[in-house]
Amino acid sequence: MTDLVAFAHGLPKAELHLHLEGTLEPELKFELAARNGIELTEKTVDEVRATYNFHDLTSFLQVYYPAMGVLQTADDFRDLAYAYLKKAASQGTRHAEMFFDPQAHTSRGVPFANVIGGYRRAIVEARAEFGIEGELILCILRDFSAEFAMATLMEALPYKDWIIGLGLDSDERGNPPSKFAAVFARAKAEGFLLTMHCDIDQEGSIENIRQVIEDIQVDRIDHGTNIVENDDLVEAAKARGLGFTTCPISNSFVTEQMKAEEIVSLLRRGLKISVNSDDPAYFGGYIADNYVALAEQAELDIADLAQIARNSFEASWLTPGRRDAYLAEIDAYVAAFTAA
């Protein structure tokens, strides 16, 4: 397993399911709180981590959103994204398509420009310093209104060159994809690519997955492993070449296990399954850690992990030339690792 761990960490890969706000490590949380004159309830890193007692999506969100209060200025958002990109690059990530939740900030008075300006600066700096490429996906919070979602999309349009796609996340209960159909139709007309969270084991999971494939016609699905329950939808997703951005470690926090069986089943059936870290500061594992955790649970080998990495680039929103260059990097890496 030592060789597999080393292989997983060095393997060139794309991360397609990563919430920037979910990379807020406790140490940075304290630093930003001090910078902005915010007094935290917790006084130590251990006290912060002790609050990470999640048993489902709702209990996670109750911790996740209040922590964002330390993010105020463009510098704060820059520092958050820069720290993530540095860490991701150290685990073999060559390209990251990152979610950000502007409504979680604008709803508490932080200007949209602060959020995206800081994130954009980090992407530019990290590309120069670590060789990692980054793109932003604006995520709509589904527990807010469709009207707020549309207003947020309109506010984002002046920055559309910095945003590659529109996503949908947060509490899925009572907030199906259809609630935001008009918002996503407008985003598509504006040239954005589309993805939506279909979280694991939610009420109405299969109907929500059907909506994103047939009605919204997304370009990718986040989580979505409940699709194994419906063979017709599996075949439809395969025919369209849809990517699925699975997150094994975070799955194990909000359900009884990491859904390894479902992930591997879909992988074996030829779907473009990728492995990602979701909210790594909260779930205790960045992208290579997720590769290793899944490999250990499902007894995957080097060839399986290389296929998952290939899927990550094939399901990405890279241009064909850049995608092919990264795929060639994987081939060269596997050949060199095997020879060594």
C-alpha atoms as a printed R data frame, in Angstrom:
    type eleno elety resid chain resno       x      y       z
1   ATOM     1    CA   MET     A     1   0.000  0.000   0.000
2   ATOM     2    CA   THR     A     2   2.979  2.343   0.523
3   ATOM     3    CA   ASP     A     3   3.665  2.324  -3.218
4   ATOM     4    CA   LEU     A     4  -0.002  3.008  -3.938
5   ATOM     5    CA   VAL     A     5  -0.016  5.977  -1.537
6   ATOM     6    CA   ALA     A     6   3.027  7.449  -3.255
7   ATOM     7    CA   PHE     A     7   1.467  6.768  -6.649
8   ATOM     8    CA   ALA     A     8  -1.792  8.491  -5.663
9   ATOM     9    CA   HIS     A     9  -0.052 11.603  -4.374
10  ATOM    10    CA   GLY     A    10   2.112 12.075  -7.457
11  ATOM    11    CA   LEU     A    11  -0.527 11.098 -10.006
12  ATOM    12    CA   PRO     A    12  -1.515 14.095 -12.225
13  ATOM    13    CA   LYS     A    13  -5.186 14.761 -11.598
14  ATOM    14    CA   ALA     A    14  -7.982 17.295 -11.879
15  ATOM    15    CA   GLU     A    15 -10.196 18.257  -8.949
16  ATOM    16    CA   LEU     A    16 -13.761 18.925 -10.045
17  ATOM    17    CA   HIS     A    17 -15.668 18.974  -6.746
18  ATOM    18    CA   LEU     A    18 -14.120 21.371  -4.269
19  ATOM    19    CA   HIS     A    19 -15.849 24.101  -2.271
20  ATOM    20    CA   LEU     A    20 -13.379 26.897  -1.619
21  ATOM    21    CA   GLU     A    21 -15.216 27.856   1.556
22  ATOM    22    CA   GLY     A    22 -14.787 24.236   2.622
23  ATOM    23    CA   THR     A    23 -10.992 24.601   2.624
24  ATOM    24    CA   LEU     A    24 -11.005 26.981   5.609
25  ATOM    25    CA   GLU     A    25  -8.576 25.270   7.951
26  ATOM    26    CA   PRO     A    26  -8.850 26.203  11.662
27  ATOM    27    CA   GLU     A    27  -5.438 27.884  11.672
28  ATOM    28    CA   LEU     A    28  -6.461 30.237   8.855
29  ATOM    29    CA   LYS     A    29  -9.839 30.782  10.511
30  ATOM    30    CA   PHE     A    30  -8.067 32.140  13.617
31  ATOM    31    CA   GLU     A    31  -5.731 34.272  11.482
32  ATOM    32    CA   LEU     A    32  -8.601 35.872   9.561
33  ATOM    33    CA   ALA     A    33 -10.651 36.374  12.722
34  ATOM    34    CA   ALA     A    34  -7.747 38.269  14.302
35  ATOM    35    CA   ARG     A    35  -7.234 40.301  11.130
36  ATOM    36    CA   ASN     A    36 -10.880 41.347  11.044
37  ATOM    37    CA   GLY     A    37 -11.413 41.853  14.784
38  ATOM    38    CA   ILE     A    38 -13.795 38.902  15.141
39  ATOM    39    CA   GLU     A    39 -13.965 37.023  18.437
40  ATOM    40    CA   LEU     A    40 -14.514 33.309  17.937
41  ATOM    41    CA   THR     A    41 -16.384 31.076  20.361
42  ATOM    42    CA   GLU     A    42 -13.642 28.469  20.032
43  ATOM    43    CA   LYS     A    43 -10.236 29.364  21.458
44  ATOM    44    CA   THR     A    44  -8.034 26.583  20.042
45  ATOM    45    CA   VAL     A    45  -7.676 24.534  16.873
46  ATOM    46    CA   ASP     A    46  -8.782 21.449  18.808
47  ATOM    47    CA   GLU     A    47 -11.936 23.244  19.949
48  ATOM    48    CA   VAL     A    48 -12.746 24.159  16.355
49  ATOM    49    CA   ARG     A    49 -12.263 20.582  15.196
50  ATOM    50    CA   ALA     A    50 -14.418 19.323  18.065
51  ATOM    51    CA   THR     A    51 -17.381 21.078  16.427
52  ATOM    52    CA   TYR     A    52 -16.984 18.877  13.338
53  ATOM    53    CA   ASN     A    53 -19.532 16.351  14.536
54  ATOM    54    CA   PHE     A    54 -21.559 15.684  11.399
55  ATOM    55    CA   HIS     A    55 -24.085 12.923  10.856
56  ATOM    56    CA   ASP     A    56 -25.868 14.242   7.767
57  ATOM    57    CA   LEU     A    57 -25.793 17.128   5.291
58  ATOM    58    CA   THR     A    58 -27.893 19.410   7.506
59  ATOM    59    CA   SER     A    59 -25.647 19.024  10.569
60  ATOM    60    CA   PHE     A    60 -22.621 19.789   8.383
61  ATOM    61    CA   LEU     A    61 -24.154 22.962   6.982
62  ATOM    62    CA   GLN     A    62 -24.961 24.197  10.503
63  ATOM    63    CA   VAL     A    63 -21.217 24.344  11.175
64  ATOM    64    CA   TYR     A    64 -20.104 25.248   7.647
65  ATOM    65    CA   TYR     A    65 -21.960 28.521   7.080
66  ATOM    66    CA   PRO     A    66 -21.242 30.279  10.412
67  ATOM    67    CA   ALA     A    67 -17.501 29.643   9.960
68  ATOM    68    CA   MET     A    68 -17.524 31.831   6.847
69  ATOM    69    CA   GLY     A    69 -18.049 34.940   8.974
70  ATOM    70    CA   VAL     A    70 -14.271 35.454   9.152
71  ATOM    71    CA   LEU     A    71 -14.145 35.991   5.382
72  ATOM    72    CA   GLN     A    72 -14.598 39.715   4.814
73  ATOM    73    CA   THR     A    73 -12.077 41.293   2.438
74  ATOM    74    CA   ALA     A    74 -10.657 40.424  -0.963
75  ATOM    75    CA   ASP     A    75  -7.392 39.564   0.799
76  ATOM    76    CA   ASP     A    76  -9.231 37.021   2.961
77  ATOM    77    CA   PHE     A    77 -10.679 35.257  -0.072
78  ATOM    78    CA   ARG     A    78  -7.309 35.385  -1.817
79  ATOM    79    CA   ASP     A    79  -5.572 33.788   1.159
80  ATOM    80    CA   LEU     A    80  -8.196 31.042   1.399
81  ATOM    81    CA   ALA     A    81  -7.957 30.027  -2.259
82  ATOM    82    CA   TYR     A    82  -4.170 30.392  -2.370
83  ATOM    83    CA   ALA     A    83  -3.761 28.018   0.598
84  ATOM    84    CA   TYR     A    84  -6.001 25.446  -1.072
85  ATOM    85    CA   LEU     A    85  -4.241 25.655  -4.443
86  ATOM    86    CA   LYS     A    86  -0.834 25.282  -2.797
87  ATOM    87    CA   LYS     A    87  -2.024 22.183  -0.924
88  ATOM    88    CA   ALA     A    88  -3.748 20.723  -3.986
89  ATOM    89    CA   ALA     A    89  -0.644 21.174  -6.124
90  ATOM    90    CA   SER     A    90   1.369 19.258  -3.526
91  ATOM    91    CA   GLN     A    91  -1.018 16.308  -3.993
92  ATOM    92    CA   GLY     A    92  -0.680 16.121  -7.756
93  ATOM    93    CA   THR     A    93  -3.558 18.386  -8.779
94  ATOM    94    CA   ARG     A    94  -2.786 20.021 -12.109
95  ATOM    95    CA   HIS     A    95  -6.188 21.604 -12.723
96  ATOM    96    CA   ALA     A    96  -9.000 22.551 -10.333
97  ATOM    97    CA   GLU     A    97 -12.554 23.634 -11.073
98  ATOM    98    CA   MET     A    98 -13.635 25.161  -7.784
99  ATOM    99    CA   PHE     A    99 -17.061 26.009  -6.392
100 ATOM   100    CA   PHE     A   100 -17.664 29.271  -4.588
101 ATOM   101    CA   ASP     A   101 -20.837 30.403  -2.805
102 ATOM   102    CA   PRO     A   102 -21.251 34.162  -3.252
103 ATOM   103    CA   GLN     A   103 -24.720 34.216  -1.665
104 ATOM   104    CA   ALA     A   104 -23.213 32.987   1.602
105 ATOM   105    CA   HIS     A   105 -21.218 36.234   1.624
106 ATOM   106    CA   THR     A   106 -23.416 38.812  -0.107
107 ATOM   107    CA   SER     A   107 -26.317 37.826   2.175
108 ATOM   108    CA   ARG     A   108 -24.212 39.039   5.138
109 ATOM   109    CA   GLY     A   109 -23.056 42.261   3.466
110 ATOM   110    CA   VAL     A   110 -19.786 41.238   1.802
111 ATOM   111    CA   PRO     A   111 -19.540 42.702  -1.732
112 ATOM   112    CA   PHE     A   112 -19.507 40.215  -4.616
113 ATOM   113    CA   ALA     A   113 -16.399 41.990  -5.945
114 ATOM   114    CA   ASN     A   114 -14.472 41.128  -2.766
115 ATOM   115    CA   VAL     A   115 -15.279 37.447  -3.175
116 ATOM   116    CA   ILE     A   116 -14.463 36.954  -6.817
117 ATOM   117    CA   GLY     A   117 -11.623 39.464  -6.875
118 ATOM   118    CA   GLY     A   118  -9.789 37.652  -4.095
119 ATOM   119    CA   TYR     A   119 -10.346 34.234  -5.600
120 ATOM   120    CA   ARG     A   120  -9.209 35.364  -9.027
121 ATOM   121    CA   ARG     A   121  -5.992 36.839  -7.642
122 ATOM   122    CA   ALA     A   122  -5.174 33.534  -5.934
123 ATOM   123    CA   ILE     A   123  -5.714 31.596  -9.160
124 ATOM   124    CA   VAL     A   124  -3.324 33.851 -11.080
125 ATOM   125    CA   GLU     A   125  -0.663 33.722  -8.362
126 ATOM   126    CA   ALA     A   126  -0.917 29.953  -7.852
127 ATOM   127    CA   ARG     A   127  -0.587 29.299 -11.582
128 ATOM   128    CA   ALA     A   128   2.685 31.217 -11.622
129 ATOM   129    CA   GLU     A   129   4.050 29.762  -8.394
130 ATOM   130    CA   PHE     A   130   2.839 26.140  -8.362
131 ATOM   131    CA   GLY     A   131   1.908 25.386 -11.977
132 ATOM   132    CA   ILE     A   132  -1.684 24.583 -11.060
133 ATOM   133    CA   GLU     A   133  -4.534 25.828 -13.250
134 ATOM   134    CA   GLY     A   134  -7.808 26.992 -11.689
135 ATOM   135    CA   GLU     A   135 -11.333 27.843 -12.781
136 ATOM   136    CA   LEU     A   136 -14.320 29.103 -10.765
137 ATOM   137    CA   ILE     A   137 -17.835 27.640 -10.697
138 ATOM   138    CA   LEU     A   138 -20.452 29.910  -9.132
139 ATOM   139    CA   CYS     A   139 -22.694 27.778  -6.926
140 ATOM   140    CA   ILE     A   140 -26.281 28.754  -6.195
141 ATOM   141    CA   LEU     A   141 -27.494 28.006  -2.663
142 ATOM   142    CA   ARG     A   142 -30.631 25.982  -3.201
143 ATOM   143    CA   ASP     A   143 -32.180 26.853   0.190
144 ATOM   144    CA   PHE     A   144 -32.483 30.487  -0.915
145 ATOM   145    CA   SER     A   145 -35.118 31.646  -3.418
146 ATOM   146    CA   ALA     A   146 -34.944 31.294  -7.182
147 ATOM   147    CA   GLU     A   147 -35.219 35.084  -7.379
148 ATOM   148    CA   PHE     A   148 -32.076 35.525  -5.263
149 ATOM   149    CA   ALA     A   149 -30.356 32.968  -7.472
150 ATOM   150    CA   MET     A   150 -31.234 34.901 -10.622
151 ATOM   151    CA   ALA     A   151 -30.106 38.164  -9.047
152 ATOM   152    CA   THR     A   152 -26.772 36.556  -8.150
153 ATOM   153    CA   LEU     A   153 -26.329 35.315 -11.708
154 ATOM   154    CA   MET     A   154 -26.989 38.841 -12.992
155 ATOM   155    CA   GLU     A   155 -24.449 40.250 -10.533
156 ATOM   156    CA   ALA     A   156 -21.883 37.751 -11.833
157 ATOM   157    CA   LEU     A   157 -22.241 38.635 -15.515
158 ATOM   158    CA   PRO     A   158 -19.635 41.449 -15.488
159 ATOM   159    CA   TYR     A   159 -17.148 38.809 -14.296
160 ATOM   160    CA   LYS     A   160 -18.184 36.050 -16.678
161 ATOM   161    CA   ASP     A   161 -14.689 35.725 -18.131
162 ATOM   162    CA   TRP     A   162 -13.568 34.593 -14.667
163 ATOM   163    CA   ILE     A   163 -16.389 32.050 -14.181
164 ATOM   164    CA   ILE     A   164 -16.592 28.842 -16.189
165 ATOM   165    CA   GLY     A   165 -19.887 27.423 -14.961
166 ATOM   166    CA   LEU     A   166 -22.914 27.496 -12.699
167 ATOM   167    CA   GLY     A   167 -23.522 24.923  -9.971
168 ATOM   168    CA   LEU     A   168 -26.168 24.176  -7.347
169 ATOM   169    CA   ASP     A   169 -25.433 23.116  -3.777
170 ATOM   170    CA   SER     A   170 -26.585 23.319  -0.124
171 ATOM   171    CA   ASP     A   171 -29.628 21.656   1.475
172 ATOM   172    CA   GLU     A   172 -31.413 19.502  -1.093
173 ATOM   173    CA   ARG     A   173 -34.519 18.801   1.004
174 ATOM   174    CA   GLY     A   174 -37.488 20.502  -0.642
175 ATOM   175    CA   ASN     A   175 -35.205 22.247  -3.136
176 ATOM   176    CA   PRO     A   176 -35.229 20.168  -6.335
177 ATOM   177    CA   PRO     A   177 -33.319 21.166  -9.469
178 ATOM   178    CA   SER     A   178 -36.572 22.255 -11.125
179 ATOM   179    CA   LYS     A   179 -36.792 25.169  -8.646
180 ATOM   180    CA   PHE     A   180 -33.877 26.787 -10.504
181 ATOM   181    CA   ALA     A   181 -34.619 25.716 -14.080
182 ATOM   182    CA   ALA     A   182 -35.028 29.290 -15.340
183 ATOM   183    CA   VAL     A   183 -31.774 30.397 -13.687
184 ATOM   184    CA   PHE     A   184 -29.811 27.580 -15.296
185 ATOM   185    CA   ALA     A   185 -31.448 28.183 -18.677
186 ATOM   186    CA   ARG     A   186 -30.319 31.816 -18.510
187 ATOM   187    CA   ALA     A   187 -26.830 30.760 -17.430
188 ATOM   188    CA   LYS     A   188 -26.596 28.379 -20.373
189 ATOM   189    CA   ALA     A   189 -27.680 31.161 -22.726
190 ATOM   190    CA   GLU     A   190 -24.885 33.321 -21.268
191 ATOM   191    CA   GLY     A   191 -22.327 30.649 -22.118
192 ATOM   192    CA   PHE     A   192 -21.848 29.015 -18.732
193 ATOM   193    CA   LEU     A   193 -21.439 25.263 -18.392
194 ATOM   194    CA   LEU     A   194 -23.799 23.584 -15.933
195 ATOM   195    CA   THR     A   195 -23.463 21.201 -13.021
196 ATOM   196    CA   MET     A   196 -25.674 20.404 -10.022
197 ATOM   197    CA   HIS     A   197 -25.285 18.606  -6.728
198 ATOM   198    CA   CYS     A   198 -27.372 15.465  -6.370
199 ATOM   199    CA   ASP     A   199 -26.270 14.592  -2.858
200 ATOM   200    CA   ILE     A   200 -26.166 11.015  -1.672
201 ATOM   201    CA   ASP     A   201 -29.216  9.365  -0.125
202 ATOM   202    CA   GLN     A   202 -31.504 12.387  -0.274
203 ATOM   203    CA   GLU     A   203 -35.274 12.250  -0.360
204 ATOM   204    CA   GLY     A   204 -36.218 12.117  -4.038
205 ATOM   205    CA   SER     A   205 -32.648 11.437  -5.177
206 ATOM   206    CA   ILE     A   206 -33.606  9.564  -8.339
207 ATOM   207    CA   GLU     A   207 -36.163 12.152  -9.445
208 ATOM   208    CA   ASN     A   208 -33.619 14.925  -8.846
209 ATOM   209    CA   ILE     A   209 -31.028 13.046 -10.906
210 ATOM   210    CA   ARG     A   210 -33.607 12.576 -13.664
211 ATOM   211    CA   GLN     A   211 -34.324 16.308 -13.645
212 ATOM   212    CA   VAL     A   212 -30.684 17.298 -13.987
213 ATOM   213    CA   ILE     A   213 -30.122 14.867 -16.872
214 ATOM   214    CA   GLU     A   214 -33.372 15.172 -18.820
215 ATOM   215    CA   ASP     A   215 -34.841 18.579 -17.940
216 ATOM   216    CA   ILE     A   216 -31.933 20.848 -16.997
217 ATOM   217    CA   GLN     A   217 -29.479 18.936 -19.216
218 ATOM   218    CA   VAL     A   218 -26.399 19.588 -17.152
219 ATOM   219    CA   ASP     A   219 -22.860 19.028 -18.390
220 ATOM   220    CA   ARG     A   220 -21.787 17.210 -15.213
221 ATOM   221    CA   ILE     A   221 -23.283 15.841 -11.966
222 ATOM   222    CA   ASP     A   222 -21.845 16.346  -8.475
223 ATOM   223    CA   HIS     A   223 -22.072 13.308  -6.183
224 ATOM   224    CA   GLY     A   224 -24.976 11.505  -7.930
225 ATOM   225    CA   THR     A   225 -24.048  7.935  -6.991
226 ATOM   226    CA   ASN     A   226 -27.676  7.092  -6.205
227 ATOM   227    CA   ILE     A   227 -28.041  6.792  -9.970
228 ATOM   228    CA   VAL     A   228 -27.079  3.107  -9.500
229 ATOM   229    CA   GLU     A   229 -30.710  2.598  -8.439
230 ATOM   230    CA   ASN     A   230 -31.975  3.271 -11.968
231 ATOM   231    CA   ASP     A   231 -30.399  1.464 -14.917
232 ATOM   232    CA   ASP     A   232 -32.114  3.665 -17.496
233 ATOM   233    CA   LEU     A   233 -30.577  6.793 -15.995
234 ATOM   234    CA   VAL     A   234 -27.175  5.103 -15.814
235 ATOM   235    CA   GLU     A   235 -27.355  4.330 -19.522
236 ATOM   236    CA   ALA     A   236 -28.554  7.851 -20.331
237 ATOM   237    CA   ALA     A   237 -25.650  9.373 -18.390
238 ATOM   238    CA   LYS     A   238 -23.203  7.033 -20.088
239 ATOM   239    CA   ALA     A   239 -24.573  7.845 -23.542
240 ATOM   240    CA   ARG     A   240 -24.109 11.554 -22.876
241 ATOM   241    CA   GLY     A   241 -20.645 11.077 -21.425
242 ATOM   242    CA   LEU     A   242 -21.592 12.844 -18.188
243 ATOM   243    CA   GLY     A   243 -18.952 13.065 -15.512
244 ATOM   244    CA   PHE     A   244 -19.714 12.312 -11.848
245 ATOM   245    CA   THR     A   245 -17.684 14.055  -9.160
246 ATOM   246    CA   THR     A   246 -17.640 11.641  -6.229
247 ATOM   247    CA   CYS     A   247 -16.225 12.435  -2.781
248 ATOM   248    CA   PRO     A   248 -15.508  9.257  -0.785
249 ATOM   249    CA   ILE     A   249 -14.260 10.741   2.499
250 ATOM   250    CA   SER     A   250 -17.056 13.295   2.814
251 ATOM   251    CA   ASN     A   251 -19.570 10.544   2.034
252 ATOM   252    CA   SER     A   252 -18.357  8.670   5.092
253 ATOM   253    CA   PHE     A   253 -19.195 11.675   7.309
254 ATOM   254    CA   VAL     A   254 -22.779 12.167   6.177
255 ATOM   255    CA   THR     A   255 -23.777  8.530   5.690
256 ATOM   256    CA   GLU     A   256 -22.719  5.200   7.124
257 ATOM   257    CA   GLN     A   257 -19.989  4.514   4.561
258 ATOM   258    CA   MET     A   258 -18.139  6.164   1.696
259 ATOM   259    CA   LYS     A   259 -20.270  4.617  -1.076
260 ATOM   260    CA   ALA     A   260 -17.248  2.735  -2.376
261 ATOM   261    CA   GLU     A   261 -19.365 -0.063  -3.801
262 ATOM   262    CA   GLU     A   262 -21.540  2.355  -5.774
263 ATOM   263    CA   ILE     A   263 -18.570  4.418  -6.960
264 ATOM   264    CA   VAL     A   264 -16.690  1.364  -8.201
265 ATOM   265    CA   SER     A   265 -19.811 -0.123  -9.781
266 ATOM   266    CA   LEU     A   266 -20.294  3.017 -11.857
267 ATOM   267    CA   LEU     A   267 -16.587  3.107 -12.686
268 ATOM   268    CA   ARG     A   268 -16.725 -0.486 -13.949
269 ATOM   269    CA   ARG     A   269 -19.802  0.319 -16.037
270 ATOM   270    CA   GLY     A   270 -17.818  2.926 -17.933
271 ATOM   271    CA   LEU     A   271 -19.117  6.154 -16.421
272 ATOM   272    CA   LYS     A   272 -16.689  9.052 -16.026
273 ATOM   273    CA   ILE     A   273 -16.237  8.765 -12.289
274 ATOM   274    CA   SER     A   274 -13.772 11.174 -10.694
275 ATOM   275    CA   VAL     A   275 -12.644 11.366  -7.072
276 ATOM   276    CA   ASN     A   276 -12.502 14.683  -5.224
277 ATOM   277    CA   SER     A   277 -12.231 16.196  -1.755
278 ATOM   278    CA   ASP     A   278 -15.423 18.297  -1.403
279 ATOM   279    CA   ASP     A   279 -14.762 20.238   1.852
280 ATOM   280    CA   PRO     A   280 -11.348 18.934   2.918
281 ATOM   281    CA   ALA     A   281 -10.815 21.212   5.925
282 ATOM   282    CA   TYR     A   282 -13.923 19.720   7.507
283 ATOM   283    CA   PHE     A   283 -13.617 16.110   6.380
284 ATOM   284    CA   GLY     A   284  -9.895 15.653   6.947
285 ATOM   285    CA   GLY     A   285  -8.701 14.647   3.511
286 ATOM   286    CA   TYR     A   286  -7.523 16.405   0.353
287 ATOM   287    CA   ILE     A   287  -7.730 14.869  -3.098
288 ATOM   288    CA   ALA     A   288  -4.914 12.306  -2.956
289 ATOM   289    CA   ASP     A   289  -6.149 11.260   0.478
290 ATOM   290    CA   ASN     A   290  -9.509 10.496  -1.133
291 ATOM   291    CA   TYR     A   291  -7.833  8.411  -3.843
292 ATOM   292    CA   VAL     A   292  -6.034  6.402  -1.150
293 ATOM   293    CA   ALA     A   293  -9.137  6.000   1.044
294 ATOM   294    CA   LEU     A   294 -11.186  4.665  -1.859
295 ATOM   295    CA   ALA     A   295  -8.364  2.374  -2.992
296 ATOM   296    CA   GLU     A   296  -8.067  0.896   0.511
297 ATOM   297    CA   GLN     A   297 -11.816  0.430   0.919
298 ATOM   298    CA   ALA     A   298 -12.441 -1.030  -2.546
299 ATOM   299    CA   GLU     A   299  -9.088 -2.763  -3.105
300 ATOM   300    CA   LEU     A   300  -8.277 -0.707  -6.172
301 ATOM   301    CA   ASP     A   301  -4.906 -0.883  -7.893
302 ATOM   302    CA   ILE     A   302  -2.680  1.569  -9.716
303 ATOM   303    CA   ALA     A   303  -4.480  1.011 -13.016
304 ATOM   304    CA   ASP     A   304  -7.822  1.858 -11.385
305 ATOM   305    CA   LEU     A   305  -6.483  5.089  -9.888
306 ATOM   306    CA   ALA     A   306  -4.947  6.068 -13.222
307 ATOM   307    CA   GLN     A   307  -8.343  5.556 -14.879
308 ATOM   308    CA   ILE     A   308 -10.013  7.752 -12.275
309 ATOM   309    CA   ALA     A   309  -7.414 10.450 -12.945
310 ATOM   310    CA   ARG     A   310  -8.037 10.158 -16.692
311 ATOM   311    CA   ASN     A   311 -11.767 10.490 -16.020
312 ATOM   312    CA   SER     A   312 -11.112 13.663 -14.047
313 ATOM   313    CA   PHE     A   313  -9.575 15.358 -17.073
314 ATOM   314    CA   GLU     A   314 -12.086 13.887 -19.520
315 ATOM   315    CA   ALA     A   315 -14.972 15.142 -17.375
316 ATOM   316    CA   SER     A   316 -13.332 18.538 -16.886
317 ATOM   317    CA   TRP     A   317 -14.174 21.679 -18.837
318 ATOM   318    CA   LEU     A   318 -10.707 22.023 -20.299
319 ATOM   319    CA   THR     A   319 -10.174 22.723 -23.972
320 ATOM   320    CA   PRO     A   320  -9.336 19.550 -25.934
321 ATOM   321    CA   GLY     A   321  -5.690 20.486 -26.386
322 ATOM   322    CA   ARG     A   322  -5.071 21.137 -22.689
323 ATOM   323    CA   ARG     A   323  -7.007 18.006 -21.719
324 ATOM   324    CA   ASP     A   324  -4.946 15.842 -24.037
325 ATOM   325    CA   ALA     A   325  -1.716 17.293 -22.668
326 ATOM   326    CA   TYR     A   326  -2.725 16.315 -19.140
327 ATOM   327    CA   LEU     A   327  -3.751 12.833 -20.278
328 ATOM   328    CA   ALA     A   328  -0.296 12.444 -21.803
329 ATOM   329    CA   GLU     A   329   1.174 13.467 -18.435
330 ATOM   330    CA   ILE     A   330  -0.727 10.619 -16.782
331 ATOM   331    CA   ASP     A   331   0.578  8.094 -19.311
332 ATOM   332    CA   ALA     A   332   4.151  9.273 -18.779
333 ATOM   333    CA   TYR     A   333   3.752  9.229 -14.991
334 ATOM   334    CA   VAL     A   334   2.332  5.689 -14.947
335 ATOM   335    CA   ALA     A   335   5.085  4.427 -17.236
336 ATOM   336    CA   ALA     A   336   7.824  6.014 -15.114
337 ATOM   337    CA   PHE     A   337   6.316  4.852 -11.824
338 ATOM   338    CA   THR     A   338   5.873  1.299 -13.091
339 ATOM   339    CA   ALA     A   339   9.446  1.190 -14.430
340 ATOM   340    CA   ALA     A   340  10.802  2.445 -11.115
